[in-house]
Amino acid sequence: MVMYSSQAAWTLLVVALILPLAYGDGVLDIAGTPVVTGTDYKILPVNGGGLSLKMRNNSCPMYVTYNNNDDGLPVIFTPYEYVKAIAEDVDLEVQFSAATICVQSTRWRIKSDSEVNKDFIYTGGSSSSSSVDLDYFRISKSEGDGSNVYEFSYCPSVCSTCRPACGSLGIYTDEDGNQWLVKDSEIDPLKVQFQRA
């Protein structure tokens, strides 16, 4: 019986040491509390404002937009591999906790627009598809920006044979002054904090 307890203790110790290496540091909200799965959070850019939804070209689907006049809509994070506390650099579904007039999912997805040579973040589509779903995003600590400041990126690892074009998410301002969330290596990454809604 003592042998079994020693083996169990040793196994727990090894798991406790390896698990943080596998999943990275935990993402913290603005109050220093771990960001958790299934809870509403506001994404607060450090320069003010928030993220919400807007149509491009006056038609569905809705695209993720930056508005510097309000703190935006809440989102829910769901990791590809379920864990309660969200860790840095893991594949996540990001979904607005809101309904739209487009009557569709508010899960973030990525869509290329060859006219402006940008990969826009939009919402919609179905989570159930016969093709490989690569619409997963990551949260990483923003280097040198103080505590609890993060950046989003797109570089899903859910498919070992897929080769997605990875990149940081930032804000693109179009010719009409609209500000859209895009994946683009030529734009500064959007630096954000999270606040429980």
C-alpha positions as CSV (number, residue, x, y, z in Angstrom):
1,M,0.0,0.0,0.0
2,V,2.9,2.4,0.8
3,M,4.5,1.6,-2.6
4,Y,1.2,2.5,-4.4
5,S,1.0,5.9,-2.5
6,S,4.6,6.7,-3.4
7,Q,4.0,5.9,-7.1
8,A,0.8,8.0,-7.1
9,A,2.6,10.9,-5.4
10,W,5.5,10.7,-7.9
11,T,3.0,10.6,-10.9
12,L,1.2,13.7,-9.6
13,L,4.5,15.5,-9.1
14,V,5.6,14.7,-12.7
15,V,2.2,15.8,-14.1
16,A,2.3,19.1,-12.0
17,L,5.8,19.8,-13.5
18,I,5.0,18.9,-17.1
19,L,1.5,20.4,-17.5
20,P,2.5,24.0,-17.3
21,L,5.2,23.4,-19.9
22,A,2.6,21.8,-22.2
23,Y,0.1,24.6,-21.9
24,G,2.1,27.8,-21.1
25,D,1.3,30.4,-18.6
26,G,-2.2,31.2,-17.7
27,V,-4.0,34.2,-19.2
28,L,-5.0,36.7,-16.6
29,D,-7.7,39.3,-16.7
30,I,-7.3,43.0,-15.8
31,A,-7.8,42.1,-12.1
32,G,-5.1,39.4,-12.2
33,T,-7.6,36.6,-12.0
34,P,-7.3,33.6,-14.5
35,V,-9.4,33.8,-17.6
36,V,-11.7,30.8,-17.7
37,T,-13.6,28.8,-20.3
38,G,-17.3,29.6,-20.8
39,T,-17.3,33.0,-19.1
40,D,-18.0,36.3,-20.7
41,Y,-15.1,38.7,-21.1
42,K,-14.7,42.1,-22.7
43,I,-11.6,42.5,-24.9
44,L,-10.3,45.9,-24.0
45,P,-7.6,47.4,-26.3
46,V,-5.0,49.2,-24.2
47,N,-5.5,52.4,-26.2
48,G,-9.3,52.3,-25.3
49,G,-12.4,51.2,-27.0
50,G,-13.5,47.7,-27.7
51,L,-14.4,45.1,-30.3
52,S,-17.8,44.5,-31.8
53,L,-19.6,43.5,-35.0
54,K,-20.4,45.3,-38.2
55,M,-21.3,44.5,-41.8
56,R,-18.9,45.1,-44.6
57,N,-20.5,46.2,-47.9
58,N,-23.9,46.3,-46.2
59,S,-24.4,42.5,-46.2
60,C,-23.9,39.5,-44.0
61,P,-21.7,38.1,-42.5
62,M,-20.7,40.4,-39.7
63,Y,-17.0,41.3,-39.3
64,V,-15.1,42.1,-36.2
65,T,-14.6,45.9,-35.9
66,Y,-12.8,48.2,-33.5
67,N,-14.7,51.0,-31.9
68,N,-12.9,53.5,-29.8
69,N,-16.1,54.9,-28.3
70,D,-17.3,51.9,-26.4
71,D,-16.0,48.8,-24.7
72,G,-17.5,46.4,-27.2
73,L,-19.3,43.1,-26.9
74,P,-18.4,40.2,-24.6
75,V,-16.7,37.1,-25.9
76,I,-16.4,33.5,-24.7
77,F,-13.2,31.5,-25.1
78,T,-13.3,27.8,-25.7
79,P,-10.0,25.9,-26.0
80,Y,-9.6,23.1,-28.6
81,E,-8.5,20.8,-25.8
82,Y,-10.8,21.6,-22.9
83,V,-9.2,23.1,-19.8
84,K,-11.0,25.4,-17.3
85,A,-8.3,28.1,-17.1
86,I,-7.2,29.5,-20.5
87,A,-3.4,29.2,-21.1
88,E,-1.3,31.3,-23.4
89,D,-0.6,30.0,-26.9
90,V,-3.3,27.3,-27.1
91,D,-5.8,27.0,-29.9
92,L,-9.1,28.7,-28.9
93,E,-12.5,29.3,-30.4
94,V,-13.5,33.0,-29.8
95,Q,-17.2,33.7,-30.0
96,F,-19.1,36.9,-29.2
97,S,-21.8,36.4,-26.6
98,A,-24.4,38.3,-28.6
99,A,-27.0,37.8,-31.3
100,T,-26.9,39.5,-34.7
101,I,-29.4,40.4,-37.4
102,C,-27.5,37.9,-39.7
103,V,-28.9,35.0,-37.6
104,Q,-25.7,33.1,-37.6
105,S,-22.9,32.0,-35.3
106,T,-20.8,34.8,-33.8
107,R,-17.7,32.6,-33.7
108,W,-14.5,34.2,-35.1
109,R,-13.4,33.0,-38.5
110,I,-10.8,34.2,-41.0
111,K,-11.5,35.2,-44.6
112,S,-9.2,36.6,-47.2
113,D,-10.1,39.6,-49.3
114,S,-7.9,39.8,-52.4
115,E,-9.1,43.4,-53.3
116,V,-7.4,44.9,-50.2
117,N,-4.9,42.0,-49.6
118,K,-6.1,41.4,-46.0
119,D,-7.3,38.5,-44.0
120,F,-10.4,39.8,-42.1
121,I,-11.8,38.3,-38.9
122,Y,-15.5,37.7,-39.4
123,T,-18.2,35.7,-37.7
124,G,-20.5,33.0,-38.9
125,G,-20.4,29.6,-40.5
126,S,-21.1,26.3,-38.9
127,S,-18.9,24.6,-36.3
128,S,-19.8,21.3,-37.9
129,S,-18.1,20.8,-41.2
130,S,-16.6,17.9,-43.2
131,S,-13.4,19.9,-43.8
132,V,-10.8,20.6,-41.2
133,D,-11.8,23.6,-39.1
134,L,-8.8,26.0,-38.8
135,D,-10.6,28.9,-37.2
136,Y,-8.7,28.9,-34.0
137,F,-6.8,31.8,-32.5
138,R,-4.2,32.2,-29.8
139,I,-3.6,34.6,-26.9
140,S,0.1,35.5,-26.2
141,K,1.7,37.8,-23.6
142,S,2.6,41.1,-25.1
143,E,6.3,41.6,-24.5
144,G,7.4,44.7,-22.6
145,D,3.9,46.0,-22.1
146,G,3.4,45.5,-18.3
147,S,1.2,43.0,-16.6
148,N,-1.8,41.3,-18.1
149,V,-1.4,42.7,-21.6
150,Y,-1.9,40.3,-24.5
151,E,-2.0,39.9,-28.3
152,F,-4.1,37.7,-30.5
153,S,-2.6,35.6,-33.3
154,Y,-3.8,33.1,-35.8
155,C,-1.6,30.0,-36.1
156,P,-3.8,26.9,-35.4
157,S,-2.0,23.7,-34.6
158,V,-5.2,21.5,-34.7
159,C,-4.2,19.9,-38.0
160,S,-0.7,18.4,-38.1
161,T,-0.7,18.3,-42.0
162,C,-2.1,21.8,-42.5
163,R,0.2,24.8,-43.1
164,P,-1.8,27.9,-42.3
165,A,-0.3,31.4,-42.9
166,C,0.3,32.5,-39.4
167,G,0.2,36.1,-38.2
168,S,-0.8,38.6,-35.5
169,L,-4.2,40.3,-35.4
170,G,-4.2,44.1,-35.6
171,I,-6.5,46.9,-36.8
172,Y,-6.8,47.9,-40.4
173,T,-8.5,51.2,-41.3
174,D,-10.2,51.2,-44.7
175,E,-10.8,54.2,-47.0
176,D,-14.1,55.0,-45.3
177,G,-12.5,55.2,-41.8
178,N,-13.9,51.8,-40.7
179,Q,-11.5,49.9,-38.4
180,W,-11.4,46.1,-38.9
181,L,-9.7,43.3,-37.0
182,V,-7.4,41.6,-39.5
183,K,-4.4,39.2,-39.7
184,D,-1.6,41.1,-41.3
185,S,2.1,41.1,-40.7
186,E,2.4,44.7,-41.8
187,I,0.1,46.0,-39.0
188,D,1.1,46.4,-35.4
189,P,-0.5,43.7,-33.2
190,L,-3.5,44.9,-31.2
191,K,-2.6,44.9,-27.5
192,V,-5.5,44.0,-25.2
193,Q,-6.6,43.2,-21.7
194,F,-9.5,41.1,-20.6
195,Q,-12.3,42.2,-18.2
196,R,-15.0,39.9,-16.8
197,A,-18.3,41.1,-18.2
